[in-house]
Amino acid sequence: MLKLLENPTQDTAAELLSCFSADIYTAYALFPLLDTHSLDGVWIQTDEENRTTAILTKPQRGYLRIAAEENADFTELRLFAATFSQALVQTSPEICRKLGIETKSKTGLCALETYVAPKRKAVSVYDGFRPIYELIVRTLQTSPDEFPASVQANLYNEWLARTARGVFNGFTRVTAAYAENGDLAATAFADILGGYAYLREVACAPAYRKQGYASACVRTLCADLQKDGIQHIFLTCTTENETFYQKSGFQKCADLELGFLKL
């Protein structure tokens, strides 16, 4: 049976991770629960003995993420996912096959295998996030600069609110690396859930690429996370970026597929 989970919290995510057959797909599906303000909904499927068999999460302006056990009711999951007529589904290749999802694109799931020491210095950041936001958006394919000023302001305020909540509540960490002239050269973020950490928003200013600034942010984050006992550190990346992360000790461990249901 599939049901909406009312009033989920960060603790809910940790509880689901512990009672479900936790793997990298489960963790990825549950990370949106860390910030429920940015979540459209979370649903769980249970069997006749009330054991969790599937988890579905829908971040705002994000893809429907699905993690499921082998004994999940995939017919029910398929019918439910079909109600999101405009939503893309993001999950494992096996679940895509069982749900009849037509894959549009793939990204690699890469896990940290070996720690590599940074060659440059990176520091933790707890406030003053505007320069970091501006650096991140400059690296996007579709820059918010193309939107009206009011939309740009809303996008920044939403991003800032989420970042501040994450840093204040201890589930988000931010690092930054600065050039000798004081310019912000690179940044990287990590979200933490139980024994998992998800690296995201790794960005480097064009003028400082291939100089070790971005890798310093990634490697410093990994070192700090490992010191705190985080066992699983992972990220998603395109084929073009795999080499960069491999140099920082990451190895591709799985594929994450994105697509529409075949109706």
N, C-alpha and C positions, 0 to 999 in steps of 0.2 A: 504494500500500500504506500502511495506517495502522498506526502503532506507538507504543507508550508510550515517552516519552523518559525514560530512567533518570537519576537524580541531576542534574536541571537546576540551573543556577546563574544568577546575575545575568549572567554573561558569555554564557550560553546565549541569554538574551533578546536581548542586543545582536547576537549572531551571526545569529539568526533574522531580526531586523529588517533587517540588512544584506543577507541573501541572498534575502529575500522581497520582492515588490513593495510596499515600505513605503507605507502610507497611514494615515489616522487610525484605520481599523477594525483594521488589523494591530497598530498600537501599542496600542490599547485592549485587544486580545486578549492581548498579551504582558505588560502591566503586572503581572499577578499573579505572574509569575516573579521579580519583584524580591524577594519574600519567600516563599521556597519552604516555610517553616514553615507558612504559611497557605494552602497549595496542595494540592488533592486529586489533581491530576494534570495532565500536559500531553502531548498527542499531536500527532504531525506526520504528514502524508500526503505521500508522494513518488511521482513518476512512474517510468517504466521507466529513465530516465537519472539517477535519484536526486536529482532537483530537487524542492524543497519546493513542494507545491501547496496545502496547507491546514495550518492550525494550530488546535488546540482546547485551551483551558485551562479548568480547573474550580477556582475558588477555594473554600475551605471555606465552607460556608453561602452560596455564591454561585451565580450562573447559569453555565451552560456557554457560553463565549464562542467564536465561530468566525470565522476570517478565511480566505478562500479565493481562489485564482486562478481565472481563467475556465476553465482546463483541468483543474480539480480533478475528482475522481470523486465527484460529488454523491450517487450511489446509495450508495456506501460510507459517506459522511459521514452520510447519513440513517439507514442501518441502525445505525451506531455510536451516533448521538445517541439513537436509540430505546431503547438499553439503559439510559439514564438516565430511567427511567420517571417519576420524581418531579421531574426537573430541568427548569427552564425554559431555553430557548435564547435568547441575546442576540447579535444580529448585524445586518448591514446589511439593508435592505429587499430587495435583489436576492438575497442568499443565502437569506433567509426564503422568498422565492418559489420558488427552485430546490429547497429542501428540503421545501417543503409545510408550512411552519410557520404555524399560525393565530395571528396577532398579537393579543396582549391589551392591550398598551400601547406607547407610543412616548415616547422622550425625545430632546431635541435635542442634537446634538454641536455645540458652539460653539468656534470658534478665535479667538485674539487677532489682530485686524487692525491696531489702532492703539493704541499705548501712551497711557494717560491718567494724569497725575500724581495721586498721592493728596493729599487736602486735610487729612488727619489723619496723625499719626505711627503707624506700626506697627513692631514690632521682631521680630527673630528669636528663637526660643525653642529651647533645647537641653536643658532639664531642667525638673523641677517641673511635670509634665504633668497632675497630678490636677485642678486647676481647669479646665484646657482640656477634659478628658474630661467633667467635670460640666456644662460649658457646652454641649458637643455633645449630650449625652443629653437635656438639657432641651429641645432643639429637635426631638427625634424625635417622630414620631406615636405610636409605641409606646415609652414610656419604660421602661428597665430597672428603674425603681422598682417596676413592677408585678410583677417576678419575685421569687422567694425570695432572701434575703440571700446564700446560697451561690452562686446563679446570677449575681447581680450582681457578686460578687467575681471569679468566673471570667471574666465578660465584660470587666471592667476589666483584669484581669491579662493577658488575651490582647491587648487593645487596647494596653496599655502596652508589652508585649513587642515587638509589631510596630512601634510608633512608635519605641521606643528603638533597635531594630535598624536601622530606616530612617535615623534621624538619625545614628547612630554610623557606618553604612556609607556615608553620603553620598548616598543616593538619595531621602531624604525631607527636606523643609524645612517648618518650621512658623513662622507669624507670628502675632502677637497685638497687639491694640490695647487700650489701657487708658483709662478715663475719668479725669477730673481727680481724682476721689476715690480712685483706685487700683483700682477695680473692673475685672475683666476684662470688656471690652465685646464683643469679637469675636475670631475666630480663622480661619485658613485653612491648608490643607495643600497641598503639591505633591510628587508623585513624579516622578522623572527617569529616563528611559531613552533613551540615545543623544541625539539631537537633539530629543526629545519631552519635554514635561512635562505631567502630568495634574493639574489642580487638583481637590481634593476636600475634604469636611468643612468647608465654609464655614459658619460659625455665628455668630449674633449674639444677645446677650441681649435679651429683649423690651423692656426698659427703655431700650435704646440703639439701637433700630432707626431707620432713616431719618435718621441723624445722621452718616453717613460713616465709621463704624467698620469695618463689614464691607468696604466698598469699599477702605478704606485697606489692609486685610490683603491683598486680592486684588491691588491695584495694586502694592503693595510687593513681593509675591512675583514678579509679572510683571517688574518692573524688575530685581530681583536675577537672575532666570533669564536675561533678555536680556543682562545684563552678562556672564554666563558662557557666552554663545554658544548658548543654547537657541533653536532656530529655530521650533519648533512648540509652542505652548502651547494646550491645549484643556481642555474640561470638558464634563460632561453636566448638563442642567438641564431642568426642566419648562417648559411654555409660560408659566406664571405668573411664573417667575423670569427669563425671557429679557430683559425690559426692564432689570432690575438689572445684568445682565452686559453688555448693550449699552452702558450708560453707562460701563463700564470698558474699552471698546474691543473687546468680543467680538461676533462675528456668527455666526449659525447657518449651518453649512456642510453638515450632513447629519442624517439621522434614524437613531436606533438603536432597533431593534424587539425586543420581548420577547414570547415566546409558546411554545406547546406544539406538538410535531409532530402532524400529523393522521395517526393510525394506522388 
